[in-house]
Amino acid sequence: MGSQLVVPECYICKSKAVVQITIQITKTPHNPYAWLERAPLLLYLGYPESGAGDARKAQRLATAILNMDEIGILAKKETCELVASTDCAITASFQNFGGGA
């Protein structure tokens, strides 16, 4: 008769959220918000290296947007499409994220 593993409900919810965000990332891999959203969830679930990697990916994408290099243009386009804004002003919000301009 072994002992039964009890998994906290918040662990299950966060695991499901990671799956949903991962699906979003596969559809729009240049969206820094998705990477940044998944990072703390991975940390909570016990994957600190993956969480740090996601945070770093978000930072690199945000910096690319600020620098308006090739990946930055694609990242801005994907992010703006997600928020359905024709006059997307995400560059200003990324200045607070850690990239400077």
Summary of the structure (lengths in Angstrom):
residues: 101
radius of gyration: 16.2
end to end distance: 62.0
largest distance: 62.0
contacts: 266
relative contact order: 0.13
helix: 71%
strand: 0%
